[in-house]
Amino acid sequence: MLTALWLANRFYAVSVISMAVVGAVAGWIGKYRSDVLSAATIILAHALNMLILVRVGLLVIPPEQVGVTLLGLAAEAVIEIVAIVLIVVSLKRWLYQAERW
């Protein structure tokens, strides 16, 4: 959101909506389910970003590029899921508290 405000870029401004939705979903899933499933919500983030950008008209994907685009998004999502899980597992020791208040 800060980047969207600082740079006044339409792409970042549109992505704030999907990131807010996905952040809420990931937090809810992470609280009740597994870390991997919570990290997998990045797939929802990519889907919402693409949907919103295409619907608003900021992104046009030619029909012959749909397959390549989906393959690129899938590869990016797998790398991000692995990175998120590794970061969560490595930081859980310092950030997780069994007793809150």
Residue pairs with C-beta under 8 A, 6 or more apart in sequence:
1 16
3 9
3 12
4 12
4 13
4 15
4 16
10 58
11 53
11 58
14 49
14 52
14 53
14 56
14 58
15 49
15 52
15 53
17 48
17 52
18 45
18 48
18 49
18 52
19 45
21 44
21 48
22 41
22 42
22 44
22 45
22 48
25 41
25 44
26 38
26 39
26 41
27 38
29 37
29 38
29 41
30 38
35 85
35 88
35 89
36 81
36 85
38 88
39 80
39 81
39 84
39 85
39 88
40 81
42 77
42 80
42 81
42 84
43 77
43 81
46 73
46 76
46 77
50 59
50 69
50 73
53 59
54 60
54 61
61 69
